[in-house]
Amino acid sequence: MVLIRLKKLLHANRTACSKFLGARLARVFLLILLSSAPLTASSHKHKRDYGLGFSTEVAAPESVLLQVVQEVTKNGVIEGSKEYNKDKEIEKADSADSSPLFAKWNQPGKVFYKVREKVLAPVNFEDSNDEGTLAVRYVVQSKDSSRSILKIDAVFVEDFRHTVHLSDGSVESAEFKAIQDRVDAIDEEKKQAAEAEKHREEELARQMLERKQSEEQAQALATAQASGQTVEEHLANLRHQVERVIKAPGAQLRSAPFHTASTLKSLNPGAEVVILIVTPYWYGVETEDGQHGWILREQLESLP
């Protein structure tokens, strides 16, 4: 571990090192250090812990997961690894259409890549101790209309010896977390948008009922004045014509004319309501206590 740190210090201070050893000699000295470095803690992991990759089912349709994976491949960082202790992740990564570090993908699914070149001994790759290229491959496959399969693999290959270093799964797990967090955020945004639309429709329905009641009252006043009836008498006549009774076993007074609208109150069988608005499936009504709402037409019947 000390030699790895020394190697990284030499890499970060190549100009100063060259003054003492010369650029070529410094490179030879660095390679000697790397070839003689003792096993790191990650080297003690069992061989089967490396190169397993990552595969999971995601509760999102393929279109959403494709969008999210594209965003993650363009975020400029590779999670789950680093070059120096002060780092949180590997930066300056680029999105790519392909990578020679992986064999050509010939199975179903859409493939994406994220690559960082000239990365120095990234952690969480088996025996990594030189400069090279780190690549992450993402494969998105559709499972059904609401679920997808996500596969992630990461590999590091040295530039000098072209040695392949397999991942211990840290990069794949961290990259998946970034993807899942974004999928969850999109899902929450959709829920909030649906809730906002529901409230908007309920408010429009309420305004419709209030406007209809005002129109009927104005019409009743004009008719009463022309016929010599009082407004109260004319309203009573109108109400009798449009009164209905709640059928057994009762009904829910909704805030808007759709099944998922919130329930304003439960109405018992026999309760009387006055119809204000007629639609193909719903009645906009006023209850005996003056509350406005919507009831399915099939839940009402005429007065006996």
Buried (B, 14 or more C-beta within 10 A) or exposed (E): EEBBEEBBEBBEEEEEBBEEBEEEEBBEBBBEBBEEBEEBEBEEEEEEBBBEBBBBEBBBBBEBBBBBBBBBBEBBBBBBBBBEEEEEBBEEBEBBEBBEBBEEEEEEBBBBBBBBEEBBBBBBBBBBBBBBBBBBBBBBBBEEEEBBBBBBBBBBBBEEEEBBBBBBBBBBBBBBEBBBEBBEEBEEEEEEEEEEEBBEBBEEBBEBBEEBBEEBBEEBBEBBEEEEBEBEEBBEEBBEEBBBBBBEEEBBBBBBBBEEBEEBEEBEEEBBBBBBBEEEEBBBBBBEEEEBBBBBBEBBEEEE
